[in-house]
Protein backbone atom coordinates (compact mmCIF):
# COMPACT_ATOMS: atom_id res chain seq x y z
CA UNK A 1 0.00 0.00 0.00
CA UNK A 2 1.53 3.29 -1.08
CA UNK A 3 1.10 6.23 1.30
CA UNK A 4 -0.28 8.82 -1.10
CA UNK A 5 1.16 12.30 -0.90
CA UNK A 6 3.81 11.27 1.66
CA UNK A 7 7.52 11.51 0.98
CA UNK A 8 10.46 10.69 3.28
CA UNK A 9 12.97 13.47 3.91
CA UNK A 10 16.77 13.26 3.97
CA UNK A 11 17.12 14.32 7.60
CA UNK A 12 18.62 11.12 8.99
CA UNK A 13 20.44 7.87 8.30
CA UNK A 14 22.14 7.09 4.99
CA UNK A 15 20.17 9.79 3.10
CA UNK A 16 21.53 12.43 5.48
CA UNK A 17 25.06 11.14 4.95
CA UNK A 18 24.53 11.37 1.18
CA UNK A 19 23.23 14.93 1.54
CA UNK A 20 26.20 16.00 3.70
CA UNK A 21 28.64 14.39 1.25
CA UNK A 22 26.97 16.27 -1.59
CA UNK A 23 27.50 19.55 0.29
CA UNK A 24 31.18 18.65 0.73
CA UNK A 25 31.49 18.08 -3.02
CA UNK A 26 29.76 21.35 -3.87
CA UNK A 27 31.96 23.29 -1.44
CA UNK A 28 34.99 21.47 -2.82
CA UNK A 29 34.01 22.42 -6.35
CA UNK A 30 33.79 26.03 -5.28
CA UNK A 31 37.29 25.77 -3.83
CA UNK A 32 39.01 23.65 -6.50
CA UNK A 33 37.03 24.65 -9.62
CA UNK A 34 36.26 21.02 -10.46
CA UNK A 35 32.93 21.17 -12.26
CA UNK A 36 32.49 17.40 -12.09
CA UNK A 37 32.37 17.75 -8.30
CA UNK A 38 29.68 20.42 -8.64
CA UNK A 39 27.61 18.20 -10.96
CA UNK A 40 27.98 15.04 -8.85
CA UNK A 41 27.18 17.04 -5.72
CA UNK A 42 23.84 18.22 -7.10
CA UNK A 43 22.98 14.75 -8.41
CA UNK A 44 23.62 13.34 -4.92
CA UNK A 45 21.43 16.01 -3.34
CA UNK A 46 18.52 14.90 -5.53
CA UNK A 47 19.38 11.26 -4.79
CA UNK A 48 19.24 11.90 -1.03
CA UNK A 49 15.60 12.97 -1.26
CA UNK A 50 12.98 10.34 -0.61
CA UNK A 51 10.60 9.48 -3.44
CA UNK A 52 7.90 7.38 -1.77
CA UNK A 53 6.69 5.59 1.34
CA UNK A 54 4.59 2.44 1.43
CA UNK A 55 3.39 -0.35 3.70
CA UNK A 56 4.59 -3.75 2.54
CA UNK A 57 4.26 -7.00 4.53
CA UNK A 58 3.60 -5.12 7.79
CA UNK A 59 6.74 -3.06 7.17
CA UNK A 60 7.10 0.65 6.44
CA UNK A 61 9.36 1.00 3.39
CA UNK A 62 10.96 4.39 2.70
CA UNK A 63 12.52 4.70 -0.74
CA UNK A 64 15.42 7.02 -1.56
CA UNK A 65 18.00 7.48 -4.33
CA UNK A 66 15.43 7.60 -7.14
CA UNK A 67 13.77 4.52 -5.62
CA UNK A 68 16.95 2.42 -5.55
CA UNK A 69 17.62 2.67 -1.80
CA UNK A 70 14.88 1.19 0.45
CA UNK A 71 14.92 1.67 4.22
CA UNK A 72 12.63 -0.78 6.01
CA UNK A 73 11.08 -0.14 9.42
CA UNK A 74 9.07 -2.82 11.17
CA UNK A 75 6.49 -2.06 13.80
CA UNK A 76 8.77 -2.95 16.72
CA UNK A 77 11.42 -0.58 15.30
CA UNK A 78 9.12 2.43 15.77
CA UNK A 79 8.93 3.81 19.32
CA UNK A 80 6.89 6.99 18.80
CA UNK A 81 5.11 9.02 16.12
CA UNK A 82 4.99 12.82 16.34
CA UNK A 83 2.92 15.06 14.08
CA UNK A 84 4.32 18.56 13.51
CA UNK A 85 1.99 20.89 11.65
CA UNK A 86 0.58 24.41 11.66
CA UNK A 87 -1.58 23.63 14.68
CA UNK A 88 1.08 22.10 16.89
CA UNK A 89 3.78 24.53 15.67
CA UNK A 90 6.62 22.05 16.00
CA UNK A 91 10.26 23.05 15.58
CA UNK A 92 12.14 20.82 13.14
CA UNK A 93 15.59 21.81 14.40
CA UNK A 94 14.74 20.45 17.84
CA UNK A 95 14.23 16.97 16.39
CA UNK A 96 17.01 17.01 13.78
CA UNK A 97 19.94 19.05 15.20
CA UNK A 98 22.52 17.29 13.00
CA UNK A 99 20.85 18.78 9.92
CA UNK A 100 21.17 22.21 11.49
CA UNK A 101 24.85 21.64 12.27
CA UNK A 102 25.50 20.63 8.64
CA UNK A 103 23.80 23.80 7.34
CA UNK A 104 25.66 25.98 9.85
CA UNK A 105 29.02 24.52 8.78
CA UNK A 106 28.18 25.06 5.10
CA UNK A 107 27.04 28.63 5.87
CA UNK A 108 30.20 29.49 7.83
CA UNK A 109 32.51 28.00 5.20
CA UNK A 110 30.75 29.66 2.25
CA UNK A 111 30.69 33.01 4.08
CA UNK A 112 34.42 32.84 4.84
CA UNK A 113 35.25 31.96 1.24
CA UNK A 114 32.96 34.62 -0.19
CA UNK A 115 34.49 37.44 1.82
CA UNK A 116 38.03 36.28 1.02
CA UNK A 117 37.40 35.99 -2.73
CA UNK A 118 39.28 38.69 -4.66
CA UNK A 119 37.42 40.87 -7.16
CA UNK A 120 37.20 40.07 -10.88
CA UNK A 121 36.79 36.31 -10.49
CA UNK A 122 34.39 34.41 -12.71
CA UNK A 123 30.79 35.08 -11.71
CA UNK A 124 30.22 31.42 -10.85
CA UNK A 125 32.51 31.69 -7.81
CA UNK A 126 30.47 34.50 -6.28
CA UNK A 127 27.07 33.05 -7.16
CA UNK A 128 27.99 29.56 -5.93
CA UNK A 129 29.12 30.81 -2.52
CA UNK A 130 26.29 33.31 -2.26
CA UNK A 131 23.72 30.67 -3.19
CA UNK A 132 24.89 28.49 -0.29
CA UNK A 133 24.82 31.49 2.07
CA UNK A 134 21.28 32.55 1.14
CA UNK A 135 19.77 29.06 1.05
CA UNK A 136 21.53 27.74 4.16
CA UNK A 137 20.60 30.72 6.30
CA UNK A 138 16.99 30.71 5.05
CA UNK A 139 16.51 26.98 5.62
CA UNK A 140 18.11 27.23 9.08
CA UNK A 141 15.69 30.01 9.94
CA UNK A 142 12.77 27.94 8.67
CA UNK A 143 13.83 24.95 10.78
CA UNK A 144 14.46 27.03 13.92
CA UNK A 145 11.13 28.91 13.90
CA UNK A 146 7.93 26.96 14.65
CA UNK A 147 5.82 25.90 11.69
CA UNK A 148 2.89 28.15 10.90
CA UNK A 149 4.99 31.33 10.97
CA UNK A 150 5.03 31.33 7.18
CA UNK A 151 4.69 35.08 6.64
CA UNK A 152 7.52 35.85 9.06
CA UNK A 153 9.78 33.27 7.42
CA UNK A 154 9.10 34.52 3.90
CA UNK A 155 9.75 38.14 4.91
CA UNK A 156 13.01 37.09 6.56
CA UNK A 157 14.00 35.18 3.42
CA UNK A 158 13.34 38.29 1.31
CA UNK A 159 15.54 40.31 3.69
CA UNK A 160 18.32 37.69 3.42
CA UNK A 161 18.06 37.78 -0.38
CA UNK A 162 18.28 41.57 -0.46
CA UNK A 163 21.38 41.37 1.73
CA UNK A 164 22.77 38.78 -0.72
CA UNK A 165 22.14 41.14 -3.64
CA UNK A 166 24.07 43.86 -1.81
CA UNK A 167 26.97 41.48 -1.12
CA UNK A 168 27.08 40.51 -4.80
CA UNK A 169 27.14 44.16 -5.81
CA UNK A 170 30.05 44.81 -3.42
CA UNK A 171 32.07 42.12 -5.20
CA UNK A 172 31.10 42.73 -8.82
CA UNK A 173 29.91 46.36 -8.88
CA UNK A 174 27.58 45.29 -11.69
CA UNK A 175 23.89 45.99 -11.26
CA UNK A 176 23.00 43.56 -14.06
CA UNK A 177 23.98 40.68 -11.77
CA UNK A 178 21.10 41.47 -9.41
CA UNK A 179 18.46 39.54 -11.48
CA UNK A 180 20.43 36.36 -10.76
CA UNK A 181 19.86 36.99 -7.07
CA UNK A 182 16.15 37.44 -7.84
CA UNK A 183 16.07 33.94 -9.33
CA UNK A 184 17.95 32.56 -6.32
CA UNK A 185 15.52 34.36 -4.00
CA UNK A 186 12.51 32.84 -5.75
CA UNK A 187 13.94 29.33 -5.44
CA UNK A 188 14.72 29.91 -1.76
CA UNK A 189 11.25 31.32 -1.08
CA UNK A 190 9.69 28.22 -2.64
CA UNK A 191 11.87 25.94 -0.47
CA UNK A 192 10.99 27.83 2.72
CA UNK A 193 7.29 27.95 1.81
CA UNK A 194 7.29 24.23 1.04
CA UNK A 195 8.95 23.38 4.37
CA UNK A 196 6.56 25.53 6.36
CA UNK A 197 3.27 24.53 4.74
CA UNK A 198 3.81 20.76 4.86
CA UNK A 199 2.70 18.32 7.52
CA UNK A 200 5.69 16.64 9.16
CA UNK A 201 5.55 13.13 10.59
CA UNK A 202 8.50 12.36 12.87
CA UNK A 203 9.17 8.67 13.48
CA UNK A 204 11.27 7.95 16.56
CA UNK A 205 12.85 4.54 15.96
CA UNK A 206 15.61 2.37 17.34
CA UNK A 207 17.64 3.39 14.28
CA UNK A 208 17.15 7.11 14.92
CA UNK A 209 14.53 9.61 13.82
CA UNK A 210 12.99 9.71 10.35
CA UNK A 211 10.95 12.52 8.86
CA UNK A 212 8.03 12.07 6.48
CA UNK A 213 6.59 15.16 4.80
CA UNK A 214 3.32 15.75 3.00
CA UNK A 215 1.54 18.65 1.33
CA UNK A 216 -1.41 16.42 0.46
CA UNK A 217 -4.95 17.13 1.71
CA UNK A 218 -5.43 16.43 5.39
CA UNK A 219 -7.54 13.30 4.79
CA UNK A 220 -4.68 11.64 2.89
CA UNK A 221 -2.24 12.53 5.66
CA UNK A 222 -4.60 11.06 8.24
CA UNK A 223 -4.92 7.84 6.22
CA UNK A 224 -1.12 7.60 6.02
CA UNK A 225 -0.78 8.04 9.78
CA UNK A 226 -3.50 5.43 10.34
CA UNK A 227 -1.65 2.98 8.07
CA UNK A 228 1.58 3.49 10.02
CA UNK A 229 -0.28 3.01 13.31
CA UNK A 230 -1.70 -0.26 11.98
CA UNK A 231 1.87 -1.47 11.36
CA UNK A 232 2.59 -0.76 15.02
CA UNK A 233 -0.53 -2.49 16.26
CA UNK A 234 0.06 -5.55 14.06
CA UNK A 235 3.42 -6.10 15.73
Helices and strands as residue ranges (DSSP letters): E 6-8, H 13-32, H 35-48, E 50-56, E 59-64, G 65-67, E 69-74, G 75-77, E 78-84, H 92-95, H 97-116, H 123-144, H 150-172, G 175-177, H 178-196, E 199-205, E 208-214, H 218-234
